[in-house]
Each structure stands twice: as structure tokens, then as C-alpha cells.
Amino acid sequence: MKVELKKYQKDADHSYCLGVFPTLELLEHQLDQVLGVIVHSRGADNSGVQKIRRICGEHNLELIENDRLLEKLSQRGNTYAIGVFQKFTRELAFDANHLVLVHPSGMGNLGTILRTMVGFNHRQLAVIEPAADIFHPKVIRASMGAVFQIRVQTFSQFTDYWGTFSNHALYPLMTDGEVSLSEAAFQQPYSLIFGEEASGLEDSYRQYGTSIVIPHSPAIDSLNIALSVGISLYHAYLAGT
């Protein structure tokens, strides 16, 4: 391959998706970004690995069988395939509905959110930095490759996003929002805005659009961000938005 295959580095131009299913998602949705695939000899009888071999052959993609290299990169004992790909950027669609994550830091939560987005037909994600690395192999694995179906655009601050997509109706999710999610009617195109895991959105976000609250028992102070996003996207999905 034309890249140095070593432990993932955030500043590198390439990344890895660990596992058979995420690699198949890469090959299906971002074929042009694929640099090659590494497979393990133990996966010879795995139907997914066989499909990967077939796709690589059909598209002239480099495929390497190297157990030691795969184990070094994956650091897991049950990985049969690793997809190597060029990192990519895709600007958000101006008239589509967006999910906005402000300083997301948990890689597991971020991956879960990506998969949930695809499940409820939301494919546009704005990330306000600083944030977890969207191309970290842990995020990709947690998303089960769903990241390859989503447009992701990063912004250095929320006002940069707001200035670019001023046509969007804004709905920040807050623990004391003014409108209950069950009563919310999202005006399209809209942006659902979520804060970081630990502290949520700052009070300053009240000035942006209509704040939304997800009602829950007083026994807890807030819901996990991935769960909150899932509930909100499910509500929008049922409403046909």
C-alpha cells in the first residue's frame, strides 16, 4: 500500500476500520477512498472475508493476508479484516436536516450516535470542535461502519456553523428546555443541537431557536447523550421529518 501501516495517528491522512462488517460498509459506501484491505488467515472460511476478497478482486484493490500486521494494528484477537482508507470530508447539504454535536468527547458515544443516525435516516452531522476524532478506529468500530454513510463537517465554533446554515431552524436540547420533545414540531430544515456528555449546552444556547427538553424521572439529572440523540431522532422519524 502507498501508506505506512502503523498504529493509528490522528494527524495521518489515512485510518483503519477494524472488523469484517465495518470493512464491508467501507467497501460499499466509500469505495473510492479505499487504499487496501488486510485479512487474517483464520478468517479464510468467514463468509464476510470471502465477500471482501471478491470485492477487492472485482475492483483491483490491494488485499494483503498478514496475520502479524493485522494483530498489531487491531490489538484484538478476534479481528479478521481491516479496511485501510483515505480520510475524507463531505460538506453538509444546505437544505437537509442536521444533527449538531458541540464538543463530543466520548468515542463510544460518538460511534453509537453515528449508527443511530443511519437507523433513523439522518445523514448530516456537524461537529463543533474540540471533539473526538471521527476517524479514530474506535469510533468507526462503535458505529459499525455507519460513518461511511454520513456527511460530517467540522466547525471551530458554533457561530461558524450558524452563519453557514442560517436557513435552519435551531433546536438546542437542554435539561430545562422550554418545550417538551413530545410537543415539538420541527420546522424544516432544522438543526438538533446537543452539548458535551458531562455538562450539556451552555446557557448561551438559549438564544438560538427553541430549546427542547426530554422529560424523564427526577431520579437522574440527565440522560446519556447517545440515548438523548436516539430518542430525539426517533421522535423526528415518527413525525416524518
Secondary structure as UniProt FT lines:
FT   TURN            10..11
FT   STRAND          14..18
FT   HELIX           20..29
FT   HELIX           31..33
FT   STRAND          34..39
FT   HELIX           41..43
FT   TURN            44..45
FT   HELIX           47..58
FT   TURN            59..60
FT   STRAND          63..65
FT   HELIX           67..74
FT   TURN            77..78
FT   STRAND          81..86
FT   TURN            94..95
FT   STRAND          98..102
FT   HELIX           107..119
FT   TURN            120..121
FT   STRAND          124..128
FT   TURN            134..135
FT   HELIX           137..142
FT   TURN            143..145
FT   HELIX           146..149
FT   STRAND          151..155
FT   HELIX           158..164
FT   TURN            165..167
FT   STRAND          169..173
FT   TURN            175..176
FT   STRAND          179..180
FT   HELIX           181..183
FT   STRAND          190..194
FT   TURN            197..199
FT   HELIX           203..207
FT   STRAND          212..213
FT   TURN            218..219
FT   HELIX           225..238
FT   TURN            239..240
//
